[in-house]
Amino acid sequence: MTEVASRKQDRIARRQVDKFDARRTELAVATLHTLAELGYARTSLREIAQNSEFSHGVLHYYFEDKRDLITQAVRQYEVVCVTRYDEVVATSTTAEQLRAGFVAMFFDTLGQDATLHRLWYDLRNQSLFDESFRADVLEIDGHREDMVWRVVSRYAELLGGTPAASSGTIYVTLDGIFQRALLHHFTGNTDTVAQLRAELPGVIDMLVTKAG
């Protein structure tokens, strides 16, 4: 085989892989809300197919099992979620603006995308029992930690200060608040959610050591 022919075959192979990956992404996004409504324990590829426009055969061709599909779907949602917070960071010119924007986004997405966030916590909890989830969950969790760190470190910078703890500690602090608010959102405890929203700005301030 000539070098030119070999390069041509490589390009064709790469295009096929790219098309396959693109189709996986498309299917994951299209079934995301079905997955979010059903949850991990109540789903199989067949049940997902019955609640979507795609056949079981199509889903099985692109995904090994429901774990593969759910992980891919959560990854796609996290990309969107991270972008939202990055926009808040990029457009804020003062510490107060950044904090207000973060708090608003924090609770807006909790209300608007509650079932999708529930799916993430479902997946993360499953990883405690199923080792096959753990690498993917830790990677996604790392992206979420990085996202929170960008917000808090920029907030500290605008205040002329520094973050008061490590990125991991800051992340679990805010993630714990979010998960608690999500639980009370589903329970209908609006007063608790409102209280957490009112107290979040003060928590953010505690995560930063101000200059002077």
LOLUM-683556 format. One record per residue (C-alpha): residue number from 1; residue in one letter; x, y, z. Coordinates in pm, 1 decimal. Each point is the difference from the previous one (the first is absolute). Example, Ala and Ser with C-alpha at 12.3 -4.5 7.8 and 13.67 -1.06 7.14 Angstrom:
// LOLUM-683556
[atom 1,"A",[1230.0,-450.0,780.0]]
[atom 2,"S",[137.0,344.0,-66.0]]
END
This chain:
// LOLUM-683556
[atom 1,"M",[0.0,0.0,0.0]]
[atom 2,"T",[134.7,340.6,-96.6]]
[atom 3,"E",[42.7,277.7,254.6]]
[atom 4,"V",[-270.3,206.8,-172.2]]
[atom 5,"A",[-246.9,-287.2,12.4]]
[atom 6,"S",[83.1,-64.1,364.8]]
[atom 7,"R",[-63.3,363.7,92.8]]
[atom 8,"K",[-330.1,-9.6,-189.0]]
[atom 9,"Q",[-112.6,-306.7,192.3]]
[atom 10,"D",[97.9,167.0,328.0]]
[atom 11,"R",[-208.4,306.5,-88.8]]
[atom 12,"I",[-298.5,-217.9,-86.7]]
[atom 13,"A",[36.6,-193.0,325.3]]
[atom 14,"R",[18.4,323.4,201.0]]
[atom 15,"R",[-311.3,134.7,-171.4]]
[atom 16,"Q",[-184.9,-320.2,82.4]]
[atom 17,"V",[103.1,25.3,364.1]]
[atom 18,"D",[-101.3,367.3,9.2]]
[atom 19,"K",[-340.9,-84.2,-149.3]]
[atom 20,"F",[-47.7,-279.5,251.7]]
[atom 21,"D",[90.1,228.8,291.9]]
[atom 22,"A",[-224.4,275.7,-134.8]]
[atom 23,"R",[-291.2,-242.8,-23.0]]
[atom 24,"R",[63.3,-118.1,357.8]]
[atom 25,"T",[-11.3,360.7,116.1]]
[atom 26,"E",[-320.7,66.2,-194.4]]
[atom 27,"L",[-172.3,-304.9,147.7]]
[atom 28,"A",[119.5,77.9,352.3]]
[atom 29,"V",[-134.4,353.9,-17.4]]
[atom 30,"A",[-330.0,-114.7,-153.4]]
[atom 31,"T",[-62.7,-258.5,274.1]]
[atom 32,"L",[125.6,216.4,287.2]]
[atom 33,"H",[-338.9,109.2,128.9]]
[atom 34,"T",[-134.6,-356.0,-19.5]]
[atom 35,"L",[297.0,-118.1,205.1]]
[atom 36,"A",[-49.4,283.1,247.1]]
[atom 37,"E",[-365.1,-91.6,53.6]]
[atom 38,"L",[58.4,-373.2,41.6]]
[atom 39,"G",[328.9,-2.4,192.2]]
[atom 40,"Y",[269.6,-264.0,-3.8]]
[atom 41,"A",[-168.7,-284.6,189.1]]
[atom 42,"R",[-322.7,14.8,-201.2]]
[atom 43,"T",[157.0,-3.1,-346.2]]
[atom 44,"S",[134.5,-241.4,-256.2]]
[atom 45,"L",[86.0,75.7,-361.3]]
[atom 46,"R",[-332.0,-158.3,-98.0]]
[atom 47,"E",[-198.4,218.1,241.9]]
[atom 48,"I",[186.0,310.6,-118.0]]
[atom 49,"A",[-84.3,-91.1,-360.0]]
[atom 50,"Q",[-367.9,-46.2,89.4]]
[atom 51,"N",[-6.3,352.8,141.9]]
[atom 52,"S",[189.5,164.4,-288.0]]
[atom 53,"E",[-12.5,18.4,-376.6]]
[atom 54,"F",[289.8,-242.7,-43.8]]
[atom 55,"S",[-14.9,-376.8,-31.9]]
[atom 56,"H",[167.4,-236.1,243.1]]
[atom 57,"G",[221.2,-121.5,-285.0]]
[atom 58,"V",[129.1,349.5,-74.5]]
[atom 59,"L",[82.4,70.3,365.2]]
[atom 60,"H",[166.9,-338.0,42.4]]
[atom 61,"Y",[213.1,58.4,-309.1]]
[atom 62,"Y",[144.6,325.2,133.8]]
[atom 63,"F",[11.4,-81.8,372.1]]
[atom 64,"E",[120.5,-310.8,179.4]]
[atom 65,"D",[-261.2,29.5,274.2]]
[atom 66,"K",[-201.7,254.5,197.5]]
[atom 67,"R",[308.7,95.5,201.5]]
[atom 68,"D",[173.6,103.9,-320.9]]
[atom 69,"L",[-301.2,202.0,-116.4]]
[atom 70,"I",[-67.2,169.2,333.5]]
[atom 71,"T",[364.6,94.7,46.4]]
[atom 72,"Q",[12.8,149.2,-348.9]]
[atom 73,"A",[-323.8,191.3,59.7]]
[atom 74,"V",[121.1,146.2,329.5]]
[atom 75,"R",[327.1,102.9,-163.6]]
[atom 76,"Q",[-189.9,195.8,-264.3]]
[atom 77,"Y",[-214.5,177.3,257.8]]
[atom 78,"E",[304.3,88.2,209.2]]
[atom 79,"V",[158.9,168.9,-302.6]]
[atom 80,"V",[-303.5,228.8,-25.4]]
[atom 81,"C",[-5.7,59.5,375.5]]
[atom 82,"V",[368.1,93.6,16.9]]
[atom 83,"T",[-41.1,241.3,-290.5]]
[atom 84,"R",[-278.1,185.0,182.9]]
[atom 85,"Y",[217.1,70.6,302.8]]
[atom 86,"D",[299.6,91.1,-213.5]]
[atom 87,"E",[-215.4,265.2,-166.4]]
[atom 88,"V",[-82.6,147.3,341.7]]
[atom 89,"V",[371.9,17.2,79.7]]
[atom 90,"A",[87.3,152.6,-337.1]]
[atom 91,"T",[-265.7,273.0,10.9]]
[atom 92,"S",[35.4,109.2,363.7]]
[atom 93,"T",[213.1,306.6,60.5]]
[atom 94,"T",[-49.1,31.0,376.9]]
[atom 95,"A",[-0.3,-246.4,287.3]]
[atom 96,"E",[-360.1,85.8,85.5]]
[atom 97,"Q",[-111.4,-59.4,-357.5]]
[atom 98,"L",[175.6,-335.7,-13.0]]
[atom 99,"R",[-142.3,-115.9,331.0]]
[atom 100,"A",[-352.3,107.4,-94.5]]
[atom 101,"G",[29.0,-163.7,-341.2]]
[atom 102,"F",[128.8,-324.1,148.6]]
[atom 103,"V",[-276.0,-17.1,260.6]]
[atom 104,"A",[-264.8,67.9,-263.2]]
[atom 105,"M",[139.8,-267.1,-233.4]]
[atom 106,"F",[42.3,-244.9,289.1]]
[atom 107,"F",[-369.2,9.2,90.1]]
[atom 108,"D",[-141.0,62.6,-347.8]]
[atom 109,"T",[158.1,-316.4,-135.7]]
[atom 110,"L",[-109.2,-189.2,310.4]]
[atom 111,"G",[-360.3,86.8,-74.1]]
[atom 112,"Q",[8.2,-26.6,-378.5]]
[atom 113,"D",[210.8,-316.1,-29.8]]
[atom 114,"A",[-80.5,-177.1,325.4]]
[atom 115,"T",[-50.8,-344.2,-155.8]]
[atom 116,"L",[331.5,25.2,-185.9]]
[atom 117,"H",[186.5,85.5,319.7]]
[atom 118,"R",[-179.2,-288.9,171.0]]
[atom 119,"L",[132.3,-231.1,-271.4]]
[atom 120,"W",[356.3,115.4,74.7]]
[atom 121,"Y",[-33.2,-68.6,371.2]]
[atom 122,"D",[-161.2,-334.7,-82.0]]
[atom 123,"L",[298.7,-89.1,-216.5]]
[atom 124,"R",[247.5,115.9,264.3]]
[atom 125,"N",[-174.0,-204.5,267.9]]
[atom 126,"Q",[2.3,-307.8,-224.2]]
[atom 127,"S",[376.7,31.1,-33.2]]
[atom 128,"L",[28.0,-83.0,370.9]]
[atom 129,"F",[-139.3,-344.1,-81.4]]
[atom 130,"D",[109.9,-53.7,-359.9]]
[atom 131,"E",[371.0,38.6,-64.6]]
[atom 132,"S",[-53.0,29.0,-376.4]]
[atom 133,"F",[-147.0,348.9,57.2]]
[atom 134,"R",[275.0,142.3,214.8]]
[atom 135,"A",[254.6,121.4,-253.9]]
[atom 136,"D",[-268.4,183.8,-199.2]]
[atom 137,"V",[-161.9,144.5,312.3]]
[atom 138,"L",[332.4,121.2,137.4]]
[atom 139,"E",[79.7,164.9,-333.7]]
[atom 140,"I",[-336.8,178.5,-15.3]]
[atom 141,"D",[29.5,95.8,366.2]]
[atom 142,"G",[342.6,144.3,-75.6]]
[atom 143,"H",[-146.0,220.3,-273.8]]
[atom 144,"R",[-263.6,125.9,242.1]]
[atom 145,"E",[267.4,73.8,259.8]]
[atom 146,"D",[203.1,193.9,-258.5]]
[atom 147,"M",[-310.4,199.1,-94.4]]
[atom 148,"V",[-65.9,100.3,361.4]]
[atom 149,"W",[365.7,85.6,50.1]]
[atom 150,"R",[-5.2,237.9,-297.2]]
[atom 151,"V",[-294.4,183.0,153.5]]
[atom 152,"V",[139.1,26.7,353.3]]
[atom 153,"S",[357.1,79.3,-100.6]]
[atom 154,"R",[-123.8,276.4,-231.2]]
[atom 155,"Y",[-222.9,132.5,278.9]]
[atom 156,"A",[300.7,9.1,230.3]]
[atom 157,"E",[205.0,174.7,-267.3]]
[atom 158,"L",[-263.8,270.4,-45.0]]
[atom 159,"L",[1.6,55.1,376.0]]
[atom 160,"G",[377.7,13.6,8.5]]
[atom 161,"G",[8.5,-312.5,215.9]]
[atom 162,"T",[59.2,-373.8,-29.9]]
[atom 163,"P",[-211.3,-316.3,33.5]]
[atom 164,"A",[-16.9,-108.9,364.9]]
[atom 165,"A",[18.0,-373.5,-70.8]]
[atom 166,"S",[102.0,-252.9,-262.9]]
[atom 167,"S",[-205.7,-47.7,-314.8]]
[atom 168,"G",[-124.0,-334.4,131.3]]
[atom 169,"T",[-124.6,141.9,329.1]]
[atom 170,"I",[-166.5,294.5,-172.4]]
[atom 171,"Y",[-166.4,-232.2,-248.6]]
[atom 172,"V",[-147.5,-239.2,256.3]]
[atom 173,"T",[-125.1,295.5,205.6]]
[atom 174,"L",[-198.6,145.9,-288.9]]
[atom 175,"D",[-96.7,-340.2,-138.4]]
[atom 176,"G",[-140.8,-98.4,338.7]]
[atom 177,"I",[-217.1,311.6,2.8]]
[atom 178,"F",[-117.5,-72.6,-351.7]]
[atom 179,"Q",[-87.9,-362.1,74.2]]
[atom 180,"R",[-190.4,97.6,314.1]]
[atom 181,"A",[-189.6,270.2,-190.7]]
[atom 182,"L",[-80.2,-251.6,-274.3]]
[atom 183,"L",[-143.3,-247.5,250.5]]
[atom 184,"H",[-221.4,267.2,155.1]]
[atom 185,"H",[-100.8,122.0,-346.0]]
[atom 186,"F",[-137.7,-345.7,-82.2]]
[atom 187,"T",[-162.5,-20.7,342.3]]
[atom 188,"G",[-172.0,335.1,-54.3]]
[atom 189,"N",[170.2,169.6,293.9]]
[atom 190,"T",[21.2,341.5,-160.8]]
[atom 191,"D",[85.5,173.6,327.7]]
[atom 192,"T",[313.9,-209.4,41.6]]
[atom 193,"V",[107.7,65.5,-357.8]]
[atom 194,"A",[-59.3,372.9,50.7]]
[atom 195,"Q",[202.5,-4.0,320.3]]
[atom 196,"L",[292.1,-173.2,-173.1]]
[atom 197,"R",[-16.8,255.7,-279.2]]
[atom 198,"A",[3.6,288.1,247.0]]
[atom 199,"E",[297.3,-145.6,186.9]]
[atom 200,"L",[210.3,-98.7,-302.3]]
[atom 201,"P",[160.2,345.3,-52.3]]
[atom 202,"G",[128.8,-11.3,356.1]]
[atom 203,"V",[137.8,-350.1,-54.1]]
[atom 204,"I",[186.1,119.4,-309.0]]
[atom 205,"D",[150.9,280.4,203.5]]
[atom 206,"M",[121.3,-253.4,257.9]]
[atom 207,"L",[181.3,-187.3,-277.0]]
[atom 208,"V",[219.7,303.7,-72.1]]
[atom 209,"T",[263.5,175.2,207.4]]
[atom 210,"K",[-30.4,369.9,-74.5]]
[atom 211,"A",[297.1,233.4,-24.4]]
[atom 212,"G",[71.1,222.6,295.8]]
END
